Amino acid sequence: MSSHALFLTIGWVATAMGWFLTGVQLRRAWVVSTDGIALATWSTFLFATIFWIWYGVSLGDPVVLWSSLVIFPIQLAVIARIERKGEMKTILSSAAFVFVTCGIPTLVWGWPGGCYGAGVLMMLNRWPQIRTLIKTADVDGVSVASWSIGLVSLFLWAVYYSENNQWAPLMSCVAAALGNLAIVILASWRHQQRRQIRKAESVGPLAS
């Protein structure tokens, strides 16, 4: 296998993982719960995906393009599930945030500027989810598996972008990966707390 084919395979594996993890989160939101899922984070994901679609079209990169095209409607479905009355302001704020961090830098400095802006965005947009995990004990709607797979996927994307020395999107992946790591740690901790509480509640009546 040539070096180019290897990196291309890595890109498609990262793409497939992104599709899968977003689908897992959608299923969890519909079947289990939306508790703990931050609308601000997911609406920002949605508008950031539009940026990456734009980027994929501009570069003529089918891996980047299709990874975003397929994820977009899944993200939209997650948002439709967790959107609550009166929170449209959050969605509009997310759109403005993406435009400021990604759209304007792209228009001013080209794609490198936009991708570095996306790195800042991808780190900051995980903060609402991190804050929710810190403040909220009931986070049954948050899938540790999804965020963990996302962490691996981001690593693979960084490897993919390294093939052509695309440092700007590579650094954006590294920034996002750090945010994912924080979410995985916090969500795992919260789920462990819930399991301990439920165990204590189930043992309590038996003990009495």
C-alpha positions in Angstrom: 0.0 0.0 0.0 1.3 3.4 -1.0 1.7 6.2 1.5 -1.1 8.2 -0.1 -3.4 5.2 0.0 -2.6 4.6 3.7 -3.4 8.2 4.6 -6.6 8.1 2.5 -7.7 4.9 4.4 -7.0 6.6 7.7 -9.2 9.6 6.5 -12.1 7.3 5.6 -11.8 5.4 8.9 -11.9 8.7 10.8 -15.0 9.6 8.7 -16.8 6.3 9.5 -16.1 6.8 13.2 -17.5 10.3 13.1 -20.7 9.0 11.4 -21.0 6.2 14.0 -20.4 8.3 17.1 -22.9 10.9 16.0 -25.4 8.2 15.3 -24.8 6.7 18.8 -25.4 10.1 20.4 -28.6 10.5 18.4 -29.9 7.1 19.5 -29.1 7.9 23.1 -30.9 11.2 22.8 -34.0 9.6 21.4 -34.1 6.3 23.4 -32.3 7.0 26.7 -32.4 10.7 27.6 -31.4 14.2 26.7 -30.3 14.9 30.2 -26.9 16.5 30.4 -26.6 17.2 26.6 -25.6 20.8 26.0 -27.7 22.4 23.2 -25.0 25.1 22.8 -22.3 22.5 22.0 -24.4 20.6 19.5 -25.7 23.6 17.7 -22.2 24.8 17.4 -21.2 21.4 16.0 -23.9 21.8 13.4 -22.8 25.2 12.1 -19.1 24.2 12.3 -20.0 21.2 10.0 -21.2 23.7 7.4 -17.7 25.3 7.6 -16.1 21.9 7.0 -18.4 21.2 4.1 -17.4 24.5 2.6 -13.7 23.6 3.2 -14.1 20.2 1.6 -15.8 21.6 -1.5 -13.1 24.3 -1.8 -10.2 21.7 -1.6 -12.0 19.1 -3.7 -11.4 16.7 -0.8 -14.1 13.9 -0.9 -13.1 12.6 2.5 -13.6 16.0 4.3 -16.7 16.7 2.3 -18.5 13.4 2.8 -17.6 13.2 6.5 -19.5 16.5 7.0 -22.3 15.9 4.6 -23.5 12.7 6.2 -23.0 14.0 9.8 -25.0 17.2 9.2 -28.5 15.7 9.2 -27.7 13.5 12.2 -26.6 16.5 14.2 -29.7 18.3 13.1 -31.8 15.4 14.5 -30.0 15.6 17.8 -30.7 19.3 18.1 -34.3 18.7 17.2 -34.5 16.3 20.1 -32.9 18.5 22.7 -34.1 21.9 21.6 -36.4 23.3 24.2 -38.9 26.2 24.1 -37.2 29.5 24.3 -33.8 28.2 23.4 -33.7 29.3 19.8 -31.5 32.2 21.0 -28.8 29.6 21.9 -28.9 28.2 18.4 -28.7 31.6 16.8 -25.8 32.6 19.1 -24.0 29.4 18.0 -24.4 30.4 14.4 -23.0 33.8 15.1 -20.1 32.3 17.1 -19.1 30.0 14.2 -19.3 32.9 11.7 -17.0 35.1 13.9 -14.5 32.3 14.7 -14.4 30.5 11.3 -16.2 32.6 8.6 -14.6 36.0 9.1 -11.0 34.6 9.5 -11.6 32.6 6.3 -12.8 35.7 4.4 -9.8 37.8 5.7 -6.9 35.3 5.8 -8.1 32.4 3.7 -8.5 28.8 4.7 -5.5 28.7 7.1 -7.1 31.5 9.1 -10.4 29.8 9.0 -9.0 26.5 10.1 -7.1 28.0 13.0 -10.3 29.8 14.0 -12.0 26.4 13.8 -9.4 25.1 16.3 -10.4 27.9 18.7 -14.0 27.2 18.1 -13.7 23.4 18.5 -12.1 23.9 21.9 -14.4 26.6 23.1 -17.6 24.9 21.9 -16.9 22.0 24.2 -17.0 24.2 27.2 -20.8 24.3 27.5 -20.8 20.5 27.7 -17.9 20.5 30.2 -19.7 23.1 32.3 -22.9 21.0 32.2 -21.0 17.9 33.3 -19.4 19.9 36.2 -22.7 21.4 37.4 -25.2 18.6 36.6 -25.2 15.3 38.3 -27.8 13.6 36.0 -26.1 13.2 32.7 -27.7 10.1 31.4 -28.0 11.6 27.9 -24.2 12.0 27.5 -22.6 9.0 25.8 -19.0 8.4 27.0 -18.6 6.0 24.1 -19.4 8.6 21.5 -17.0 11.2 22.9 -14.3 8.5 23.3 -14.7 7.4 19.7 -14.6 11.0 18.7 -11.3 11.4 20.5 -9.8 8.6 18.5 -11.4 9.9 15.3 -9.8 13.4 15.9 -6.4 11.7 16.3 -6.9 10.0 13.0 -7.9 13.3 11.3 -4.7 14.9 12.6 -2.7 12.1 11.0 -4.7 12.5 7.8 -4.0 16.2 7.6 -0.3 15.7 8.3 0.1 14.0 4.9 0.0 17.3 3.1 1.4 19.4 6.0 -2.0 21.0 6.5 -1.0 22.4 9.9 -4.1 24.6 10.5 -6.7 21.8 10.3 -4.3 19.5 12.2 -4.1 21.9 15.1 -7.8 22.3 15.1 -8.1 18.6 15.6 -5.6 18.6 18.5 -7.6 21.4 20.2 -10.9 19.5 19.8 -9.2 16.3 21.1 -8.2 18.0 24.3 -11.8 19.1 24.8 -13.1 15.6 24.1 -10.7 14.2 26.6 -12.0 16.5 29.3 -15.6 15.5 28.5 -14.8 11.8 28.6 -13.2 12.1 32.0 -16.0 14.2 33.5 -18.8 12.1 31.9 -17.2 8.9 33.2 -17.0 10.3 36.6 -20.6 11.5 36.6 -21.9 8.1 35.3 -19.9 6.4 38.0 -21.5 8.6 40.6 -25.0 7.8 39.3 -24.2 4.0 39.4 -23.1 4.3 43.0 -26.3 6.3 43.9 -28.6 3.8 42.2 -26.7 0.9 43.9 -27.2 2.5 47.3 -30.9 3.2 46.6 -31.4 -0.5 45.6 -29.6 -1.8 48.6 -31.3 0.6 51.0 -34.8 -0.8 50.9 -33.4 -4.3 51.2 -31.4 -3.4 54.2 -34.4 -1.9 56.0 
